[in-house]
Amino acid sequence: MVVAAGWLGFQFDHDFAMRRAAFIEQARVALFETGRDVREPDVAIVRLPGIVAEADGAGFDDDVEVRQRVGVRRHILPGRDGHVPYSHPIVLEQYARARHLPLPVNLRAKATTGVLPIESRRVTPGTTARSGMLPLRTRRIAVSRRDAIRERLDATRFIDTHEHLVEESTRRRGAGAHRLQPCTDAALLFSHYAKDDLWVAGMTEAERDLVFAAEADPRDKWRALAPSYQRASATGYIRAVDETLARLFGVEHLDAESFVRVSDLMRHRARPGYYREVIAAAGVEVCQVNSLETFFCETADPALLQQDLSLVPFSTGLDRAAVDGMSRRSGIAVHSLDDWHAIIEWAFATYGPRADAVKSQAAYQRRLNYEPVSSDDARPIFARFLAGEELAAADRKALEDHLMRRCLDGAAAARLPVKLHCGYYAGSDRMPLERVRQNAGDLCPLFADYPNVSFILMHIGYPYQDEYIALAKHYRNVSIDLCWAWIINPLATTRFVKEFVLAAPINKLLTFGGDYGVVEPIVGHAAIARQGLAQALDELVADDWLTERAAFDAIDPLMHRNARALFPIFR
């Protein structure tokens, strides 16, 4: 038996959840006794009289049209205006007791955040192109502790601590507006990360060029995509796309026909407000974005898309173009290292008050062993750099080390956390695994030298994640972010959560960041994260490491409260 309802936003109560889970089973039996085979896909619409019920401070009212979709995995309920709140399954025990009707219902929810209406007519994938609405999806409910945990996870929004989203206005400009946006059809869903698994699964260069071409027939694209898609279908990258297809587009099985349909829907939906709809559908409150369009994006929606300040152009990515660009932007002529120091100070003064954190992905280019280098030692090296000399590797490293530590001084003064890419590389055929292994050890001197800086180590350092639990346990100023990790290896990340909770304080763990330049796959990635968190917490209870109460109490900190405490932008 399957139920679905709108986002409620009420204070979760563990006992209420367990009573509700038991009631779901009663409703399942009652429905079966009516002669409907709940094991087969079916859609039934039922009219129920209006009621008013109270559950943990959330009000419910109104005549309702019950949509019951049995045997389908996922759900999203659109609002009357096309806005898509995140939805989750719920059955009101109070309703059953008042009406003696053991039936699942969809109710219009009057939550603490306001009324979230549910559209009064049936919504199917076939009508979405005309209505501009996302399709109704539902999720099968079983009765277990894990399902109660998952229901709570579904009802709780993430703070998403890492994305690379292009601006919505860039998205609307169409194919080629940014390198992360090669096309605008269904292939775009595969263009970030999934394409790497397709490539290593055997996709040819010609097939890849066709699939991600700006202008090509979607049917031809599907024929080129299908073989490698099947070979990589179980990976986290591909699963995130599949979850997105199911939740946003009503597609349970991707084929040529559905690939064309999704392509049409994606082009139709690229309108103002689309990012807010999709991010809400992912059950995400706010995203933190490391823009790849500029070092700090002056976003049109700062309430939804908080921005990192990138350290790369000021330190490890220093080149002549960066110097000239920053000089024009700041109005500071650069003739010496002292001038470049002034530009770093200008960047923190100008953008620091609006930034959520600073970010560096220098691990893609070098080791993270930033040694102390004085200004006196760095000054002649910088002068030779300005003169256009090719620096020796040792001199280049010394200059980068000096500038990175100068940026850390700025972060400390601005009280901005420092996000550092660690571990696995995006892309394919280029990862020096020995250098990746050194990330954790290389960083220890920084943690000791900058005790007042909060360091956030990203992606669990996969595949060397044990070291990152040790760092969070040992260093007061180190936290770990699971961003991207859920789709790199879902099971490894699930195990990481279990081991982290038993080794390090739970407030030092951030649990979700999609790490995408494309907005739609955030939905699928968030679903995988919720599944992994549910499994981790349930198994910790099953193995007597946590009580049920402790598992439920951990959900709010893991999903959003830790982030609120760590990032000053929330204060």
PALOLUM-163429 format. One line per 8 residues: number of its first residue (from 1); their letters; for each residue x, y, z of C-alpha. Coordinates in pm, 1 decimal. Example, Ala and Ser with C-alpha at 12.3 -4.5 7.8 and 13.67 -1.06 7.14 Angstrom:
residues 2
1) AS) 1230.0,-450.0,780.0  1367.0,-106.0,714.0
***
This chain:
residues 571
1) MVVAAGWL) 0.0,0.0,0.0  134.0,338.6,-97.4  53.4,685.1,31.0  177.3,1034.8,-45.4  121.7,1383.8,91.6  266.5,1734.3,81.2  557.9,1874.3,279.9  438.6,1925.5,638.0
9) GFQFDHDF) 723.4,2076.7,834.5  601.3,1952.7,1171.8  814.9,1856.2,1471.1  880.0,1486.0,1428.1  777.1,1253.2,1707.5  927.1,904.5,1718.6  630.5,736.3,1890.9  389.8,895.3,1645.4
17) AMRRAAFI) 598.5,760.5,1357.6  591.3,406.7,1493.3  213.1,422.5,1548.8  174.5,554.8,1197.0  387.3,272.3,1056.6  164.1,18.7,1230.3  -142.1,190.8,1089.6  2.7,172.7,739.1
25) EQARVALF) 8.2,-204.6,769.2  -356.2,-203.8,882.0  -444.4,9.0,580.3  -254.8,-229.0,354.9  -459.9,-522.0,481.9  -786.3,-328.8,453.8  -711.3,-232.0,96.8  -623.6,-589.2,7.5
33) ETGRDVRE) -954.6,-707.1,153.6  -1141.0,-479.6,-86.8  -1016.4,-699.8,-368.4  -743.4,-472.2,-499.5  -412.7,-649.1,-549.3  -168.4,-411.3,-386.3  126.9,-590.2,-544.3  39.7,-470.3,-894.0
41) PDVAIVRL) 72.0,-113.8,-1029.1  -261.4,64.9,-1023.7  -406.8,411.4,-986.4  -726.7,479.5,-794.5  -886.0,814.8,-710.4  -1120.7,832.8,-412.1  -1328.8,1120.8,-264.6  -1321.8,1161.8,109.6
49) PGIVAEAD) -1511.8,1410.7,328.1  -1328.0,1707.6,474.8  -1194.3,1691.9,827.6  -971.4,1889.9,1059.0  -700.8,1694.3,1240.9  -401.4,1790.0,1447.7  -67.7,1606.4,1450.7  233.7,1745.7,1633.8
57) GAGFDDDV) 134.4,2103.5,1567.1  58.4,2065.8,1194.8  -297.9,2135.5,1080.4  -479.7,1948.9,805.4  -809.3,2042.8,650.4  -1027.6,2045.6,342.1  -1196.4,1807.2,106.9  -932.2,1598.1,-57.4
65) EVRQRVGV) -887.7,1385.2,-360.6  -692.9,1074.5,-270.6  -435.9,963.0,-521.9  -316.2,615.2,-458.4  -53.9,476.4,-687.9  48.1,124.5,-594.7  368.3,-47.1,-702.1  556.2,266.4,-809.8
73) RRHILPGR) 872.9,360.9,-625.0  885.6,739.3,-617.6  668.0,1043.4,-569.7  648.9,1419.1,-610.3  333.2,1624.4,-560.5  303.8,1951.6,-754.9  138.1,2258.7,-616.4  -146.0,2435.4,-793.4
81) DGHVPYSH) 91.7,2703.4,-923.1  346.3,2451.9,-1048.2  571.3,2498.3,-744.8  702.0,2165.2,-623.7  743.9,2121.9,-248.2  928.5,1811.7,-138.8  671.0,1548.3,-49.1  679.7,1251.1,180.9
89) PIVLEQYA) 449.8,964.0,284.5  217.7,1011.6,577.6  -100.8,855.4,716.0  -287.1,1038.9,990.7  -384.0,808.5,1272.9  -624.0,1077.1,1390.5  -804.9,1066.1,1058.8  -858.5,692.2,1076.4
97) RARHLPLP) -982.5,712.0,1433.1  -1224.2,993.3,1351.3  -1362.9,841.1,1031.8  -1317.1,469.0,1085.9  -1166.3,459.9,738.1  -836.3,269.6,721.5  -747.4,430.1,388.4  -444.4,631.8,280.6
105) VNLRAKAT) -516.5,995.5,207.3  -350.1,1297.1,50.7  -424.4,1606.9,253.7  -369.0,1971.0,187.0  -116.8,2056.9,454.4  -125.6,2379.9,646.5  227.0,2370.8,784.8  431.1,2615.5,982.1
113) TGVLPIES) 567.6,2749.7,654.0  221.8,2812.7,508.3  -30.9,2631.7,295.9  110.7,2396.2,34.8  -177.7,2313.0,-198.6  -211.3,1984.6,-383.4  -346.5,1998.1,-736.8  -706.2,1872.2,-750.0
121) RRVTPGTT) -672.1,1671.0,-1067.9  -467.3,1369.1,-1157.7  -118.2,1454.8,-1282.7  56.2,1207.9,-1509.5  381.4,1228.6,-1704.7  180.9,1275.6,-2022.6  23.9,1598.7,-1900.7  334.5,1764.2,-1763.2
129) ARSGMLPL) 450.2,1920.5,-2089.0  120.3,2107.0,-2119.1  84.1,2198.4,-1754.6  448.9,2275.4,-1681.4  414.1,2071.5,-1362.9  629.0,1790.3,-1235.4  458.1,1449.5,-1230.7  298.5,1275.7,-936.7
137) RTRRIAVS) 516.8,995.0,-805.3  462.8,772.7,-504.4  676.1,540.7,-297.5  592.5,197.7,-157.5  578.8,194.1,220.2  682.0,-111.8,417.4  656.2,-140.3,794.3  992.7,-146.2,970.5
145) RRDAIRER) 1220.5,66.6,1182.2  1420.8,155.2,871.2  1105.4,279.3,700.0  1023.3,496.1,1001.0  1376.3,638.8,987.9  1347.1,691.2,613.1  1013.7,865.2,657.5  1174.6,1107.2,900.5
153) LDATRFID) 1464.7,1161.0,659.7  1216.5,1226.7,379.2  1037.9,1478.8,598.6  1358.1,1668.3,681.1  1533.2,1902.7,442.8  1905.5,1893.9,378.4  2135.7,2189.9,380.9  2330.7,2110.9,64.3
161) THEHLVEE) 2688.7,2213.7,134.7  2843.9,2172.9,-210.4  2729.7,2230.7,-568.3  2879.6,2375.6,-885.8  2550.3,2501.9,-1028.5  2563.8,2746.7,-1313.8  2328.6,3038.7,-1270.8  1969.1,2975.5,-1375.3
169) STRRRGAG) 2003.0,3254.4,-1631.0  2300.1,3068.5,-1781.0  2091.1,2752.6,-1798.5  1817.9,2936.0,-1987.2  2066.5,3061.1,-2246.4  2084.8,2707.8,-2378.6  2346.8,2465.5,-2502.0  2704.7,2584.4,-2489.1
177) AHRLQPCT) 2641.1,2875.6,-2252.6  2887.9,2708.8,-2014.1  3118.1,2409.0,-2040.6  2898.0,2227.1,-1786.7  2602.3,2274.5,-2021.4  2691.0,2107.2,-2352.6  2328.4,2032.2,-2443.2  1973.8,2090.8,-2317.4
185) DAALLFSH) 1808.9,1751.7,-2373.3  1801.9,1438.6,-2155.7  2171.8,1380.0,-2220.2  2240.7,1679.2,-1993.4  2146.9,1458.5,-1696.7  2446.5,1237.5,-1781.6  2687.3,1522.2,-1857.6  2832.1,1561.4,-1506.8
193) YAKDDLWV) 2986.3,1248.7,-1349.1  2764.1,988.6,-1518.3  2951.2,1048.4,-1842.0  3269.9,930.1,-1669.3  3118.1,591.0,-1588.0  2982.3,569.1,-1942.9  3331.2,634.8,-2078.3  3511.6,379.8,-1860.3
201) AGMTEAER) 3232.8,129.1,-1937.6  3341.2,140.0,-2300.5  3161.1,429.9,-2467.0  3354.2,530.2,-2777.2  3470.6,882.0,-2848.0  3228.8,906.2,-3140.2  2939.4,791.9,-2919.7  3033.9,1042.4,-2651.1
209) DLVFAAEA) 3051.3,1326.4,-2902.0  2706.2,1235.1,-3034.5  2542.2,1193.3,-2693.1  2656.6,1534.1,-2569.1  2622.6,1722.4,-2896.8  2428.4,2048.0,-2874.4  2213.2,1958.7,-3173.8  2136.1,1592.4,-3244.7
217) DPRDKWRA) 1824.9,1376.8,-3265.5  1746.9,1239.3,-2915.8  1675.6,898.1,-3068.9  2024.3,888.2,-3218.4  2163.8,995.6,-2883.5  1982.9,712.9,-2706.8  2118.4,453.5,-2948.1  2471.0,577.1,-2876.7
225) LAPSYQRA) 2410.0,592.9,-2501.2  2222.7,267.4,-2440.1  2505.6,8.6,-2448.1  2732.8,182.8,-2196.4  2430.2,290.7,-1990.2  2336.5,-74.0,-1942.9  2690.9,-173.1,-1848.8  2718.2,99.6,-1584.8
233) SATGYIRA) 2357.0,86.1,-1465.8  2435.9,-16.2,-1106.1  2689.6,258.2,-1029.0  2611.6,550.7,-802.6  2657.0,799.6,-1085.1  2399.2,626.3,-1304.2  2166.2,549.5,-1015.2  2148.0,920.8,-934.6
241) VDETLARL) 2029.6,984.6,-1290.5  1776.4,700.6,-1271.6  1638.0,830.7,-942.0  1609.9,1175.6,-1097.5  1427.2,1038.7,-1400.7  1177.2,862.2,-1175.7  1120.6,1147.9,-933.4  1115.2,1444.7,-1169.7
249) FGVEHLDA) 990.8,1296.9,-1495.7  789.3,987.9,-1406.5  1027.8,759.6,-1595.9  1085.2,422.8,-1431.4  1259.6,270.4,-1733.8  1470.9,472.3,-1973.4  1434.3,386.9,-2340.1  1423.2,573.5,-2670.3
257) ESFVRVSD) 1066.3,695.0,-2621.6  1116.2,816.6,-2264.9  1450.9,975.4,-2358.5  1268.2,1186.7,-2616.8  989.5,1271.4,-2371.6  1232.5,1378.8,-2099.6  1421.4,1591.7,-2352.6  1100.4,1775.2,-2439.6
265) LMRHRARP) 1013.3,1826.9,-2072.8  1357.2,1961.7,-1985.9  1340.5,2223.9,-2258.1  985.3,2316.7,-2158.5  1068.4,2357.7,-1789.8  1375.4,2579.7,-1830.5  1197.7,2892.2,-1710.0  1244.6,3137.7,-1421.7
273) GYYREVIA) 1191.1,2962.3,-1090.1  1287.6,2617.5,-1216.9  1588.3,2588.7,-986.2  1370.2,2656.7,-683.5  1122.8,2389.3,-794.0  1387.3,2123.3,-845.4  1583.0,2203.7,-529.7  1260.0,2189.0,-329.6
281) AAGVEVCQ) 1178.7,1856.1,-494.2  1515.2,1727.8,-370.1  1417.2,1812.4,-13.5  1690.7,2074.9,6.9  1654.0,2406.2,188.2  1957.3,2588.5,50.0  2260.8,2507.0,-166.0  2617.2,2624.9,-121.8
289) VNSLETFF) 2775.5,2678.2,-462.7  3138.8,2674.0,-566.3  3084.4,2853.8,-894.1  3293.4,2747.8,-1191.0  3183.0,3059.4,-1379.8  3380.4,3300.3,-1160.2  3572.0,3305.4,-830.5  3264.1,3448.0,-653.8
297) CETADPAL) 2927.6,3442.4,-823.9  2700.4,3743.1,-777.3  2401.8,3511.7,-788.1  2051.5,3631.5,-865.9  1914.4,3418.4,-579.2  2151.2,3440.7,-279.7  1885.7,3311.6,-40.0  1878.5,2980.4,-228.8
305) LQQDLSLV) 2231.8,2964.0,-370.4  2489.6,3067.5,-112.9  2833.3,3115.7,-264.6  3186.5,2998.5,-186.7  3478.0,3234.0,-239.6  3733.5,3041.9,-445.4  4095.8,3063.8,-333.1  4231.7,2912.2,-653.3
313) PFSTGLDR) 4299.3,3229.8,-857.3  4469.9,3391.6,-558.3  4704.4,3104.2,-478.1  4753.0,2769.5,-649.9  4589.6,2873.5,-977.6  4787.4,3192.9,-1011.6  4861.6,3293.9,-1369.6  4898.4,3616.2,-1566.5
321) AAVDGMSR) 4532.0,3617.8,-1668.9  4426.9,3593.5,-1303.5  4655.9,3881.0,-1207.8  4529.4,4105.4,-1486.4  4165.5,4017.8,-1417.5  4188.6,4082.5,-1044.6  4377.9,4404.5,-1105.6  4100.4,4535.7,-1330.7
329) RSGIAVHS) 3827.3,4424.3,-1093.2  3988.5,4565.4,-779.0  4150.7,4873.7,-926.9  4482.2,4771.0,-770.3  4781.9,4768.2,-1004.1  5003.8,4467.4,-939.0  5377.8,4539.0,-949.7  5491.5,4335.0,-650.6
337) LDDWHAII) 5397.7,4065.6,-402.7  5273.4,4334.4,-165.3  5025.4,4447.1,-431.2  4901.0,4088.8,-464.6  4863.2,4069.0,-87.3  4647.8,4382.3,-113.4  4428.7,4211.9,-373.9  4379.8,3911.1,-144.2
345) EWAFATYG) 4275.1,4149.7,133.1  4041.8,4328.5,-110.6  3877.2,3998.6,-206.4  3805.7,3904.9,154.9  3679.7,4254.7,237.7  3456.5,4269.0,-70.5  3317.4,3916.4,-88.4  3386.7,3764.8,252.1
353) PRADAVKS) 3077.9,3912.2,422.6  2855.6,3744.9,161.3  3045.0,3415.7,129.9  2948.5,3096.6,310.3  3309.2,2967.7,305.1  3628.3,2967.9,101.2  3708.3,2674.9,-125.6  4016.5,2521.3,-285.6
361) QAAYQRRL) 4036.2,2223.9,-520.6  4414.2,2245.7,-553.5  4440.4,1870.9,-482.6  4372.6,1814.8,-851.8  4702.5,1985.0,-937.8  4940.0,1927.9,-647.8  5007.4,1782.9,-304.7  4848.3,1964.5,-11.0
369) NYEPVSSD) 5169.2,2006.8,188.2  5160.8,2385.8,222.9  5484.0,2472.3,402.1  5555.8,2806.4,570.7  5728.8,3045.5,328.0  5801.9,3401.8,437.6  5714.2,3711.0,235.0  6084.8,3786.0,202.6
377) DARPIFAR) 6144.8,3446.8,42.1  5834.4,3467.3,-178.7  5887.2,3824.9,-298.1  6167.3,3761.1,-554.3  5985.2,3453.4,-686.7  5671.2,3659.5,-744.6  5877.3,3926.4,-920.3  6015.7,3666.1,-1160.7
385) FLAGEELA) 5662.0,3537.2,-1216.6  5543.1,3889.7,-1304.8  5836.4,3926.3,-1543.3  5710.0,3624.7,-1733.7  5978.1,3376.6,-1629.9  5896.2,3005.5,-1623.3  5935.1,2913.3,-1257.6  6112.4,2597.7,-1148.9
393) AADRKALE) 5884.0,2346.7,-976.0  6034.1,2416.2,-632.8  5993.4,2792.4,-674.2  5637.0,2754.4,-800.1  5549.9,2539.5,-499.1  5709.0,2786.5,-257.3  5508.5,3075.2,-405.4  5183.6,2876.7,-394.5
401) DHLMRRCL) 5253.2,2768.1,-35.6  5306.6,3128.2,69.6  4993.2,3253.7,-105.1  4774.8,2971.3,25.1  4877.9,3043.7,381.2  4815.3,3413.4,319.2  4461.3,3318.0,211.0  4419.9,3110.1,527.3
409) DGAAAARL) 4515.3,3418.5,727.4  4234.8,3599.6,545.6  3988.3,3319.0,617.9  4080.5,3326.9,985.8  4026.1,3703.0,1003.1  3693.2,3674.9,820.4  3591.3,3369.1,1026.2  3513.1,3175.8,710.5
417) PVKLHCGY) 3540.8,2795.3,703.9  3788.0,2650.2,454.3  3657.3,2378.6,221.2  3924.2,2154.5,70.1  3879.2,1898.9,-203.9  4025.9,1569.1,-86.9  4040.5,1225.7,-240.5  3889.9,1099.2,-562.2
425) YAGSDRMP) 3921.7,1288.1,-891.2  3634.8,1380.1,-1120.1  3681.7,1277.9,-1481.5  3871.8,971.2,-1595.1  4215.0,841.9,-1692.6  4412.2,1099.2,-1490.8  4411.4,1020.6,-1115.9  4753.5,978.7,-945.1
433) LERVRQNA) 4637.6,757.3,-660.9  4957.4,787.5,-458.7  4912.8,1165.2,-437.3  4548.3,1118.2,-339.9  4664.3,890.8,-58.1  4887.9,1170.1,74.9  4608.8,1429.5,108.9  4519.7,1348.7,470.1
441) GDLCPLFA) 4873.2,1341.6,604.7  4980.9,1647.2,407.5  4713.2,1860.8,572.0  4799.7,1790.2,935.9  5050.0,2079.2,968.6  4782.0,2324.8,850.3  4536.1,2205.0,1112.8  4799.7,2257.3,1381.3
449) DYPNVSFI) 4920.2,2593.3,1247.3  4567.9,2738.0,1206.5  4374.0,2623.8,1515.6  4117.4,2902.6,1473.7  4026.1,2804.8,1116.7  3748.8,2550.7,1058.2  3860.3,2307.3,789.6  3602.8,2104.2,596.9
457) LMHIGYPY) 3747.4,1802.3,418.0  3529.6,1701.4,127.0  3425.7,1374.3,-36.0  3546.6,1158.4,259.7  3887.8,1142.2,92.1  3770.1,834.7,-98.4  3915.3,572.7,-128.6  4122.9,646.2,184.7
465) QDEYIALA) 3831.6,742.1,406.8  3953.3,587.9,734.5  4217.1,859.2,766.2  3946.9,1126.0,752.9  3758.3,978.6,1045.9  4086.7,988.1,1236.4  4142.1,1353.8,1143.3  3793.0,1457.2,1257.8
473) KHYRNVSI) 3840.0,1263.6,1580.5  4183.7,1410.0,1655.3  4163.9,1772.6,1539.0  3915.5,2010.3,1697.6  3901.6,2226.2,1382.3  3834.3,1950.7,1125.3  3494.1,1842.9,992.5  3410.5,1600.3,712.6
481) DLCWAWII) 3164.0,1655.3,426.8  2999.8,1362.4,246.0  2935.6,1576.1,-62.1  2972.4,1375.5,-385.7  3070.5,1063.9,-188.7  2721.7,909.8,-195.1  2738.3,865.5,-571.4  3108.0,779.2,-591.8
489) NPLATTRF) 3039.7,472.6,-377.0  2706.6,453.8,-191.3  2800.3,154.5,23.9  3141.8,290.3,120.8  2974.4,614.2,227.7  2710.7,426.0,426.7  2986.3,237.4,608.8  3169.8,566.2,661.6
497) VKEFVLAA) 2867.7,715.7,838.9  2841.4,415.6,1070.9  3209.9,423.1,1159.0  3223.3,801.9,1192.0  2929.9,813.8,1434.4  3103.2,563.0,1661.5  3446.3,728.0,1641.0  3404.3,1106.0,1615.3
505) PINKLLTF) 3155.3,1360.9,1750.7  2846.2,1369.3,1532.0  2850.0,1749.7,1504.1  3160.5,1722.2,1282.4  2981.7,1549.2,994.7  2800.9,1718.0,703.6  2598.8,1469.0,504.2  2496.0,1606.3,166.9
513) GGDYGVVE) 2623.2,1800.5,-130.2  2527.5,1707.1,-482.9  2846.8,1851.7,-635.8  2666.3,1907.2,-967.9  2676.7,2178.8,-1228.3  2335.2,2059.1,-1350.7  2043.3,2107.2,-1113.1  1820.0,1805.0,-1184.0
521) PIVGHAAI) 2047.9,1522.8,-1058.0  2053.8,1680.2,-712.1  1714.8,1512.1,-668.6  1848.2,1164.0,-737.8  2164.1,1220.2,-536.1  1961.4,1336.8,-234.9  1747.7,1022.6,-257.8  2059.8,805.4,-249.5
529) ARQGLAQA) 2190.2,1001.5,49.8  1864.5,948.9,237.6  1870.5,578.0,159.2  2228.9,549.0,283.9  2159.5,745.3,600.8  1853.4,531.5,672.6  2057.1,214.6,627.6  2344.4,340.9,842.4
537) LDELVADD) 2124.6,453.5,1130.9  1905.4,143.0,1117.7  2206.2,-89.6,1121.1  2361.6,97.0,1413.7  2040.5,37.7,1607.9  2011.1,-324.8,1494.6  2366.5,-394.3,1610.6  2301.9,-227.2,1949.4
545) WLTERAAF) 2542.0,60.6,1893.7  2263.4,322.1,1908.8  1920.9,331.7,2065.9  1624.8,407.3,1842.0  1589.0,743.1,2010.5  1955.0,827.3,1947.2  1919.4,733.8,1580.1  1620.1,962.4,1534.2
553) DAIDPLMH) 1785.9,1238.8,1735.1  2085.3,1226.0,1499.5  1882.9,1310.3,1188.2  1841.4,1685.5,1234.7  2209.1,1746.1,1316.5  2327.0,1533.8,1026.6  2092.4,1685.1,769.3  2103.3,2053.3,857.7
561) RNARALFP) 2183.3,2150.2,1215.8  2557.7,2080.5,1192.8  2580.4,2302.4,885.8  2392.7,2583.4,1058.5  2638.8,2571.6,1347.0  2949.3,2551.4,1127.9  2880.4,2823.2,869.9  2859.2,3182.5,1000.0
569) IFR) 2629.1,3276.6,710.5  2342.3,3111.4,901.0  2392.1,3326.3,1210.8
***
